[in-house]
Amino acid sequence: MMEPMIDALPDQLWWYVARSGGIVALLLAGLSVIWGLLISTRLTRGKPSPKWLTSLHRYLGTLTVSFTAIHVAALVADSYVDFGWRDILIPLASEWKPAPVAFGVVAFYLLVAVQVSSLLMKRIPRRWWKLIHLSSFGLLWTGLIHGATAGTDAANPVYAVAMALVACATLFLTLFRILAGRGRRELRSVTAMARANTVGA
């Protein structure tokens, strides 16, 4: 009974590598975005140092790229579903679930843009870097949609709960960041008005 399973394993090996690589890449992307939000909302004040926190954020981003590369390369090497480089690099080119796969292609390009801009952060205008870095949100959500619609593990309860936690944490921290930023702007405005009134008096 074990022999058929052993014989079948080599044929599906790349498919398993592609699936696991994609899942790990998506989780790492979520952790990277969540960690970035924790830093930007200043919820992680104190130890460890901000420099260490930023380094971890970058490390998570690098790991995301690495596992995405594994995911893409394994899909091309796999024979379970026939993927070529055209299917991987051009949205809607795939004959297998074209729209769900297209979300993955878009997520891939956003990941490349974010990572390249991070490497060139000191060489490009800060405003450009911030604008490109904001596409991390688009990267995560297109990745989540890709995983939910193209992935064969979407029905797995563990996978579904993990991705739901990533989505909820991202939404909560994004809302917190928006409200905290609005509160700081209002505080600065009130402080400026108070100073102006004091000078005027």
N, C-alpha and C positions, 0 to 999 in steps of 0.2 A: 504493500500500500504506500510505502514511503518512496518507492522508486519513481512513480509518475510525478510526484511533487518535486523530487530532485532533478528529474529530467526537464521539468517545465521551468525551473528557476532561472536558468541562463537566458531563456527567451524573454522573461519578464523583468530581469534584473534592472535594466535601464529605466523601465517604467516605474519601478519602486524607488529608484534613486531620484528620478524626476519629481515624483510626488513628495517624497520626504524633503528634498532640497527646496521645493516650492513652499512647503508648510513652514520649514524653519526660516526661510527668507522672509516670509510674511510676518511671522512672529517677531523676528528681529527688527523689521521695519516698524512694527507697532511699538516695540520697546524703545526704539530710537526716537520716534516722534513723542512718545509719552515722556521720555527722559528729557528731551529738549523743552517740552512744555513745563516740566517741573523746574528746570533751570530758569526759564524765562519768566515764570510766575513767582520765582523766588520762594518757593515752598520748601526748598532744600537748603536754607541758610544754616550756617554753622558747619560742623565737620561732616564729611570730608571737605576739603578746600574746593572752591569754585573751579580751579584749574583742573583738579582731578575729575570733577563732574563733567566738564567739557570734554576731557580726554576720553571718558567712558562713552559719551554721546557719539564722538567721532569713531570710536572703536566699534560700536554697534552698527554704525553706518557702513563701515568697511566690511564687517561680517555679512551684512545684508547683501552687499555687492557680490561677495564671494559665493554665498549660497544661491543667489540668483543666477550666477554664471554656471554653477553646478546644475541647477534646474534646467536652464536653457540647453546646455551641452548634452545633458542626458536625454532631453526630448528629441534632439536631432539624432542621437545615437540609437534611440529606441525604435523598434519595429512594430510595437503593439499598436501605436497610432503613428501614421506616416507623416512626420513633420520635417520640412526642409527649412533652410535658412530664410527663404522667402516667407514662409508661414510665420516664422518667429519674428521677423523684422518689419513686416508690412501689415498694418491693421486690416482686418477683414479678408486677408489673402488665404487664410486657412479654410479648408473645406469641412473640417471637424469643428463644430460649434464656433462659427466665425465671429459672432459678436462677443461671447465670453472670452475667447482667446484674444480678441482685439483689446479688451480691457487690460489684459496682461501685457500686451505689446506697449500700450500707452504707459502703463506703470513702469515698465523697463526703461523707456526713454526718459521719464521723469526722474527715475533713480539715477541714471547716468548724468542728467543735468545737475541734480543736487550734489552728487559726489564730485563732479568736475569743478563746480563753482566753489565747493568747500576747499578743494586743493588749490584753487586760484584765488582764495579769499583775499590775500594780501596784495594781489595784483589787479583786482578789478574794483570799481567803485562800490563802496559799502551799500549804497542804495540798490544796485543791481544784485549784489549777493543776497540781500534780504528778500528781494522780490522772487528770485529763483528759489531760495530756501523755503519760502512759503508754499511752493509747489509740493513740499513733502506731504502736506495734507491731501492733495490730489493723488499723490503716489499711493498713500495708504488706502484711501477709499477705493480707488480703481483696483488696487491689489486685492482688497477684501471682496469686491464684486467679482473679480476674476476667480478667486478661490471658491466663492460660493456657487458660481454658475458653471465654471469650466472644470473645477476639481472634482475628482471621484470620491473624495473624502468628506464632502460637505454634509452628508447625512450622519457622519460619525458624531455621537454626542460630545465626546471630549473635544474634538475639533470645533464643533459649533459653540460650545461654552467658552473655549479659549478665545475665539475670534469675537464673540459677543463681549467678553471682558475687555478686550483691546478696544473695540468700538466705543463702549460705554466710558472707559477711562479717558479716551481721546476727546469725546464729546464734553465730558465734565470739565476737564482741564482747559479745553478751548473756551468754554463758556466762562470759566473762572478767570482766565486771562483777559478776555474781553471786558468783563465787569470790573476787574481790578485795574485795568488800564484806564477805563472810563472814570473810576473813582479817583485815580491819581491825577488825571487831567482836571477834574472838577476841584480837587484840593488845591492844585497849583493856581487855578483861576481865582478861587476864593482868596488865597494867600496874596496873589498879585493885586486884587482889588483892595484888600485890607491895607496893603503897603501903600497903594496909591492914595487911599483916603487919609492915611496917617501923614503922608508927605503934604497932601493938600491942606490938612488942618494946621 
